[in-house]
Amino acid sequence: MKKFGTRLGAVIMSAAMALTLAPSAALTSLAKEEREDRDIHGAVMQLSVPVYGFYNPNSGEHLFTVDLGEADNLGAAGWTEGDIKWYAPTLGDPVYRLYNPNEPLGDHHYTTSAAEVEILVEAGWRNEEVAFYTADTDFTFTVPVYGVYNPNAYPSGRTGAHHFTINKEEADSLLEKGWLEGEPKFYGFEVDVDEAIADQIKVEIDTETPYVGDILTATVDPSYTDLTYHWLVGGTETSTAEMLTVTDDMLGKVITLMVTNADGYTSTSEPTQPVVEGPEAPDYADADSWYEIPAEITKDVDTFFIYPTKYLGSDKSDPDYAPIDNEQMINGIKEQYDKFIGDMYGSSTNLYIPLYRQASFRVEAEVWKKTGDAMPSMSGIPYDDIEDALDYYFENLNEGRPFILAGHSQGSAICLLALERYFSEHPDYLERMVATYAIGYSVTSDYLEENPHLKFATGETDTGVIVSWNSEGAENAEQDAKNIVLQPNAISINPLNWKLDDTYASAEENLGSLVTLAETGENSIQDIGADAKLDLERGVVVTNANIAPISMKDLFGPASFHNNENMLYYVNQKENIEKRIDSFLMNE
């Protein structure tokens, strides 16, 4: 694969983004409909333009132009041919066009030499300024444009003294007939660079209609690890990051992405639809912003539970973040509440579940694929909502009671963000925390080092700690499989023996797994052989449980039990919640 020359690469980048040098008069006179085809809110995006060649059968003159209006006029005046002879870059070193009015039928000449322009102007030629630009020689599609001169043109009464062609055979044939010179005079492209480049790289923004708050990513084919990104909002470059967060000031504007790889190939996406307002933020003073608030306080301890991802947002036109009344999300919360949340936490605590604008599974996956971490997709709108909910909860609902912070998957990720941010600013609240159950998202040693106010559980009854694990089969470790919820240096605690080492806990230590019976759809406590042993290198619980792994192998690996994380050790986990509560209250 050849590449853009260094200079031409820079020139083409500038041309495509319309940031610096304006096109010549000839280029700017492109037909209006042609400009609109290539325009993104005023930013001319073409990298090359066609050079049309005409022949005057009366005078023998050849004329070349990029001006569609001029081309139409020449055709109407009886000039022939009019096809595309080559393509010229939209910026670069200029090729000047000059006209000799002293000949009876006139004559045109093309040159890159400013000195030659001066000489011809002094001799009476008229400078018609820049006709088009010459291409860099170190470029994939560059070809020489040969110039030949007919010394017999003027004596014969014909004025076609100059001709230019990219066809070497044509130039050589004219030399054999007595024409002179024949060397490259400047350079052009043999193909439309816009189309050729588009064939090299395909770039597509992963969202059709951006909402304020969305995180935009893109799919580039073929994939590269060394891309340069240029996000254009309303035609103006706004960011060179791999992802773009949509902000209020982008409302009503279309967004386009241009990418360039290390070889210099550049491609531009289709523009999105104009940016629209995102889902409205919840008002936690309104009961409708909560899925669950206790009708009365009957327990000594609360649980503030943050639900997992239930909004898929699979379609590219779907918002990245669900409104709090999204039907798919609400139905998913109900299913989880009825299956385990209501009993596991509600049987021993007063249960609070705020609704929040959660990240779609689509955007979590897109962000993870780009960065190796899904957390950035949740650290904006979803976390902001939960922070507001925590404020309202502590100021109006908690009344000084001890509490458990709990979640699963996305909910656990937000728990960790809250522990890092919110509770570092509210140490008085943190003192009342029985434990955080952040199941199904990695807690790492790096995270704990960066947050010395936090500590990980070391046993069965310690309090004020983080309890966390991710469950996998051995196949994930054997294949060193990627897992969207697993980060390097992850830590898990064994949910059967509550140890941090690799001591094996057999299925006999499992007091019961929660299984949904296929025949009736009812939930039942069963023995499914869910043993547990820590893989200390990977930072997960490895189990031989007789249950199907989650199906999304490209995101979780071939043997992840992420969707059943709270079910595998259900009774043990439920009892552990009660034990930590008793331990906290005893030492309060």
ChimeraX attribute file (.defattr): number of C-alpha atoms within 10 A of each C-alpha:
attribute: neighborCount
match mode: 1-to-1
recipient: residues
	/A:1	6
	/A:2	11
	/A:3	16
	/A:4	22
	/A:5	17
	/A:6	13
	/A:7	15
	/A:8	22
	/A:9	20
	/A:10	15
	/A:11	22
	/A:12	23
	/A:13	22
	/A:14	18
	/A:15	24
	/A:16	23
	/A:17	20
	/A:18	19
	/A:19	14
	/A:20	9
	/A:21	12
	/A:22	14
	/A:23	18
	/A:24	16
	/A:25	14
	/A:26	18
	/A:27	21
	/A:28	14
	/A:29	16
	/A:30	17
	/A:31	13
	/A:32	11
	/A:33	9
	/A:34	11
	/A:35	18
	/A:36	13
	/A:37	11
	/A:38	16
	/A:39	14
	/A:40	21
	/A:41	16
	/A:42	13
	/A:43	18
	/A:44	22
	/A:45	23
	/A:46	21
	/A:47	24
	/A:48	24
	/A:49	23
	/A:50	24
	/A:51	25
	/A:52	20
	/A:53	21
	/A:54	22
	/A:55	20
	/A:56	18
	/A:57	13
	/A:58	12
	/A:59	17
	/A:60	18
	/A:61	22
	/A:62	22
	/A:63	24
	/A:64	24
	/A:65	21
	/A:66	22
	/A:67	21
	/A:68	19
	/A:69	14
	/A:70	17
	/A:71	21
	/A:72	12
	/A:73	11
	/A:74	17
	/A:75	15
	/A:76	10
	/A:77	10
	/A:78	13
	/A:79	20
	/A:80	15
	/A:81	14
	/A:82	18
	/A:83	12
	/A:84	17
	/A:85	23
	/A:86	25
	/A:87	27
	/A:88	27
	/A:89	28
	/A:90	28
	/A:91	25
	/A:92	20
	/A:93	18
	/A:94	21
	/A:95	21
	/A:96	20
	/A:97	21
	/A:98	21
	/A:99	18
	/A:100	19
	/A:101	13
	/A:102	12
	/A:103	12
	/A:104	12
	/A:105	15
	/A:106	15
	/A:107	23
	/A:108	21
	/A:109	24
	/A:110	24
	/A:111	19
	/A:112	17
	/A:113	13
	/A:114	11
	/A:115	10
	/A:116	13
	/A:117	21
	/A:118	12
	/A:119	11
	/A:120	16
	/A:121	15
	/A:122	10
	/A:123	11
	/A:124	12
	/A:125	20
	/A:126	17
	/A:127	16
	/A:128	14
	/A:129	15
	/A:130	20
	/A:131	23
	/A:132	31
	/A:133	25
	/A:134	26
	/A:135	29
	/A:136	24
	/A:137	18
	/A:138	16
	/A:139	18
	/A:140	18
	/A:141	20
	/A:142	22
	/A:143	22
	/A:144	22
	/A:145	26
	/A:146	21
	/A:147	21
	/A:148	24
	/A:149	19
	/A:150	18
	/A:151	14
	/A:152	14
	/A:153	17
	/A:154	14
	/A:155	8
	/A:156	8
	/A:157	13
	/A:158	19
	/A:159	24
	/A:160	26
	/A:161	20
	/A:162	21
	/A:163	24
	/A:164	24
	/A:165	20
	/A:166	20
	/A:167	14
	/A:168	15
	/A:169	10
	/A:170	14
	/A:171	22
	/A:172	17
	/A:173	11
	/A:174	17
	/A:175	16
	/A:176	9
	/A:177	9
	/A:178	13
	/A:179	20
	/A:180	17
	/A:181	15
	/A:182	20
	/A:183	14
	/A:184	16
	/A:185	19
	/A:186	23
	/A:187	22
	/A:188	26
	/A:189	27
	/A:190	19
	/A:191	20
	/A:192	18
	/A:193	22
	/A:194	18
	/A:195	13
	/A:196	14
	/A:197	19
	/A:198	15
	/A:199	11
	/A:200	13
	/A:201	21
	/A:202	17
	/A:203	21
	/A:204	21
	/A:205	21
	/A:206	20
	/A:207	21
	/A:208	21
	/A:209	20
	/A:210	32
	/A:211	27
	/A:212	21
	/A:213	21
	/A:214	23
	/A:215	25
	/A:216	24
	/A:217	21
	/A:218	20
	/A:219	14
	/A:220	17
	/A:221	12
	/A:222	9
	/A:223	12
	/A:224	12
	/A:225	8
	/A:226	11
	/A:227	18
	/A:228	16
	/A:229	19
	/A:230	22
	/A:231	23
	/A:232	22
	/A:233	25
	/A:234	20
	/A:235	22
	/A:236	18
	/A:237	18
	/A:238	14
	/A:239	15
	/A:240	15
	/A:241	12
	/A:242	18
	/A:243	17
	/A:244	19
	/A:245	17
	/A:246	21
	/A:247	16
	/A:248	13
	/A:249	10
	/A:250	20
	/A:251	18
	/A:252	15
	/A:253	19
	/A:254	22
	/A:255	30
	/A:256	23
	/A:257	26
	/A:258	23
	/A:259	24
	/A:260	19
	/A:261	17
	/A:262	13
	/A:263	15
	/A:264	22
	/A:265	22
	/A:266	27
	/A:267	23
	/A:268	22
	/A:269	20
	/A:270	15
	/A:271	21
	/A:272	20
	/A:273	17
	/A:274	17
	/A:275	23
	/A:276	19
	/A:277	16
	/A:278	22
	/A:279	19
	/A:280	10
	/A:281	16
	/A:282	21
	/A:283	15
	/A:284	20
	/A:285	12
	/A:286	8
	/A:287	12
	/A:288	15
	/A:289	19
	/A:290	18
	/A:291	17
	/A:292	18
	/A:293	17
	/A:294	14
	/A:295	7
	/A:296	7
	/A:297	14
	/A:298	11
	/A:299	13
	/A:300	13
	/A:301	22
	/A:302	25
	/A:303	24
	/A:304	25
	/A:305	23
	/A:306	26
	/A:307	26
	/A:308	23
	/A:309	18
	/A:310	22
	/A:311	24
	/A:312	19
	/A:313	19
	/A:314	13
	/A:315	12
	/A:316	15
	/A:317	15
	/A:318	17
	/A:319	26
	/A:320	32
	/A:321	29
	/A:322	24
	/A:323	20
	/A:324	21
	/A:325	15
	/A:326	14
	/A:327	13
	/A:328	13
	/A:329	25
	/A:330	16
	/A:331	13
	/A:332	16
	/A:333	22
	/A:334	13
	/A:335	13
	/A:336	15
	/A:337	19
	/A:338	12
	/A:339	18
	/A:340	17
	/A:341	21
	/A:342	16
	/A:343	14
	/A:344	19
	/A:345	23
	/A:346	17
	/A:347	13
	/A:348	20
	/A:349	25
	/A:350	23
	/A:351	23
	/A:352	22
	/A:353	22
	/A:354	24
	/A:355	27
	/A:356	28
	/A:357	26
	/A:358	30
	/A:359	30
	/A:360	24
	/A:361	19
	/A:362	20
	/A:363	27
	/A:364	22
	/A:365	18
	/A:366	22
	/A:367	22
	/A:368	19
	/A:369	14
	/A:370	15
	/A:371	13
	/A:372	16
	/A:373	18
	/A:374	24
	/A:375	20
	/A:376	14
	/A:377	27
	/A:378	24
	/A:379	15
	/A:380	16
	/A:381	21
	/A:382	22
	/A:383	24
	/A:384	17
	/A:385	20
	/A:386	25
	/A:387	18
	/A:388	16
	/A:389	23
	/A:390	20
	/A:391	14
	/A:392	15
	/A:393	17
	/A:394	13
	/A:395	11
	/A:396	11
	/A:397	16
	/A:398	19
	/A:399	9
	/A:400	13
	/A:401	14
	/A:402	22
	/A:403	25
	/A:404	25
	/A:405	22
	/A:406	25
	/A:407	26
	/A:408	24
	/A:409	23
	/A:410	29
	/A:411	25
	/A:412	27
	/A:413	27
	/A:414	28
	/A:415	28
	/A:416	25
	/A:417	18
	/A:418	20
	/A:419	20
	/A:420	18
	/A:421	14
	/A:422	19
	/A:423	20
	/A:424	16
	/A:425	12
	/A:426	11
	/A:427	12
	/A:428	11
	/A:429	16
	/A:430	20
	/A:431	13
	/A:432	18
	/A:433	24
	/A:434	27
	/A:435	27
	/A:436	27
	/A:437	22
	/A:438	26
	/A:439	27
	/A:440	28
	/A:441	27
	/A:442	26
	/A:443	28
	/A:444	17
	/A:445	14
	/A:446	11
	/A:447	15
	/A:448	16
	/A:449	11
	/A:450	10
	/A:451	14
	/A:452	10
	/A:453	13
	/A:454	17
	/A:455	15
	/A:456	22
	/A:457	20
	/A:458	17
	/A:459	16
	/A:460	19
	/A:461	20
	/A:462	18
	/A:463	27
	/A:464	21
	/A:465	20
	/A:466	27
	/A:467	26
	/A:468	24
	/A:469	26
	/A:470	29
	/A:471	28
	/A:472	28
	/A:473	20
	/A:474	17
	/A:475	14
	/A:476	19
	/A:477	18
	/A:478	8
	/A:479	11
	/A:480	11
	/A:481	18
	/A:482	17
	/A:483	23
	/A:484	21
	/A:485	23
	/A:486	24
	/A:487	18
	/A:488	13
	/A:489	15
	/A:490	22
	/A:491	26
	/A:492	30
	/A:493	28
	/A:494	29
	/A:495	27
	/A:496	24
	/A:497	19
	/A:498	19
	/A:499	19
	/A:500	19
	/A:501	15
	/A:502	15
	/A:503	14
	/A:504	16
	/A:505	20
	/A:506	16
	/A:507	19
	/A:508	12
	/A:509	16
	/A:510	24
	/A:511	18
	/A:512	22
	/A:513	24
	/A:514	20
	/A:515	20
	/A:516	15
	/A:517	12
	/A:518	8
	/A:519	6
	/A:520	7
	/A:521	9
	/A:522	10
	/A:523	15
	/A:524	13
	/A:525	16
	/A:526	17
	/A:527	17
	/A:528	17
	/A:529	19
	/A:530	25
	/A:531	23
	/A:532	30
	/A:533	24
	/A:534	27
	/A:535	19
	/A:536	16
	/A:537	11
	/A:538	18
	/A:539	23
	/A:540	26
	/A:541	24
	/A:542	27
	/A:543	24
	/A:544	16
	/A:545	20
	/A:546	12
	/A:547	13
	/A:548	11
	/A:549	20
	/A:550	17
	/A:551	14
	/A:552	12
	/A:553	15
	/A:554	12
	/A:555	17
	/A:556	21
	/A:557	23
	/A:558	22
	/A:559	24
	/A:560	27
	/A:561	26
	/A:562	22
	/A:563	17
	/A:564	19
	/A:565	18
	/A:566	24
	/A:567	21
	/A:568	31
	/A:569	22
	/A:570	23
	/A:571	19
	/A:572	20
	/A:573	22
	/A:574	17
	/A:575	14
	/A:576	17
	/A:577	23
	/A:578	17
	/A:579	16
	/A:580	20
	/A:581	24
	/A:582	15
	/A:583	16
	/A:584	20
	/A:585	14
	/A:586	8
	/A:587	7
	/A:588	8
